[in-house]
Amino acid sequence: RIWLILALPLLATALSLAGVWFATQRYLLGWFPRLHGLTQRIAEEQPINDQAEFASAPAEIAGIAEHLHSMAGTLSFNRTALQTALDTQKSLTRELNHRVRNNIQIIVSLLTMQADRVPQGWMRHLFDQARARVSAIGLVHRFAYDQDNGRMGRVAVSQLLHDLCSQIRMASRNSRSEERRV
């Protein structure tokens, strides 16, 4: 009888603990892997379509899932808006760089036209030097901001130096040939 008196409370305690463990596993802890999977899909930018997955979850967990779905929608919207803004910025930068190149070409043309009006001599030489310098600035700008190759801001130094030296040689030849004519 003493065993029975001691065994019944122990058995009731063990059954109570098993019931609590089972209910906790089934109704609470079983939802956490699903929540983890949902956060993984959000982090990997996968589409989240199944909001009914948490319909039978406890209210607190369903609320968390609802907030996560809302955050995923906001993130998707922000990502789309950010991509649109980036595309607009790239387009505007491309247009700005095109206008800068055009302006540099116009300056070089104006210097050339002005130099053609000046007789040979030191004044003509100054115009030629100014034209060569502005052309060099245009060359550096073209290399620094050329977006066609997707490497904006990165300069292929060897190619830049090669083109710059060629431009300097050409300007030097033109200057010498004009000095001989005088």
N, C-alpha and C positions, 0 to 999 in steps of 0.2 A: 503494500500500500504506500509506503513512503516513496517508492519509485514512481508510482502513479501520480502522487501529489507533486513530485519534483518534475516528472516528465511532461505533464500537461502544460505547465507554463512555458517550459522550454520548447515544446512542440508548437505552441501558439506563437511564441516569439519567432521561431524559425520560419513558420508559415507567413507571419506578418512581414518579416524581412524579405522573404522570397516574393511575396506579392508586391511589395514596394519596389524591389529590384526589377521585377518583370514589368510593372506599370511604367517605371522610369525609363526602362529600355524601349518599350514599345511606343509609349506616348510622348516621350520627350527626347531622349538621346538619339533615337532613330532619325530624327529630323536634321540633326547637325551635319551628317554627311551630305544630305541633300542641299542644305544651305551652303556648305563648302563647295559643292559642285556648281551651284548657281554663281557664287562669287568667282570661281574659276572661269566660267563661261563669260562673265562680265569682263574680267581681267584680260581674257584672250580675244575680246571684241567679237564674240560669237553672237548670233542673233538669239534673243530671249523671247520665245513665243508662248511657252507653256506656263501661264500664270495660275492655272487650275491645279498645278502640282501640289500647292500648299493649301488648297481649299479645306482639306480635312485636318490640317495641323492645328495645334493649340493656338489660341488667339494671339499670344505674344509672338510665337514663331511665324504665324501667318502675317502679322504686322511687320516683322523684320523682313520677310520675303517681299512684301508689298513695297517697303521702302527701298529695298535693293532693286526691284524692277523699276521704280521711279528714278533712282539714281542712274540705272543703265540707260533709260530713255534720255535723261539730261546729258549724260556723257556722249551719247550718240549724236544728239543735237549739237552740242558744243564742238564735237569733232568735225561735224559737217560744216559748221560755221567757221571754224578755224581753217579748214581746208579751202573754203571759198575765199576767206580773207587772204590766205597765202597765195592762192592763184591770182587774185586781184593785185596783190603786192608785186608778184613776179611780172605780171603784165605791165604795171605802171613803171617798174624799174627798167624793163626792157625798152619801153617807150622813152623814158627819160634818157637812157644811155644812147638811144638812137638820135635823139635831139642834140645831145652833147656832141656826138660824132659829126652830125650835120653842121653844127655851129663851128666846130673846129675846122671843118672843110671850108666853110664860108670865110673864116678868118684867113686861112691859107690862100684862098683865091683872091681875097681883097689885097693881101700883102703882095701877091704875084702881080695883080693889076697895077698896084701902086709902084712896084719896082720896075715894071715895064715903062712907066712914064718918066722915070728918073734916068739920066744918062749914066754911063759906066763910071765907076769910081767908088769912093768910100761910102757914099750914101746908098748906092745900089747894094754894096756889100752888106751894109747894116740891114737892109730889107731882106736880103737872102738869108742872113743869119737868123733874123726873127722868124722867117718862114720855116727854116729848118728846125728851130726850137719848138714852134707851135706844132709842127708835124710830129716831132718826137713826143710831145705831150699827147697828141692824138694816138700815136702808136701805143704808148703806155696805157692810155685809157682803153684802147681796143683790147689789149691783152688782159687788163685787170677786170674788165666788166663784160667780157664776152660770155654770154649765157648759153650760146648754142651748144657748147660742149658740156654743159652742166657743171662746170668747175668755176663758177663765178668767184672772184676774189683770189683765185690761185693763178699764179703766173708761171708759165713755162719759161724760166729765166734764159735757158740756152737759145730758145727761139726768139725771145725778145731781144737779147743781145745781138743775135745774128741779124735780125731785121733792122735794129737800131744802127749797127755798124754799116749795113748796106745803105741806109738812108744818109748817114754821115759821109760815106764815100761818094754817093751820088751828089750831095750838096757840095762837097769839096771839088769834084770834077767840074760841076757847073760853074763854080766860082773861078777855077783856074782857066776854064775855056773862055769865060767872059773877060778875065784879066788880059788874056792874049789878044782878044779882039781890040782892046784899047790901045 
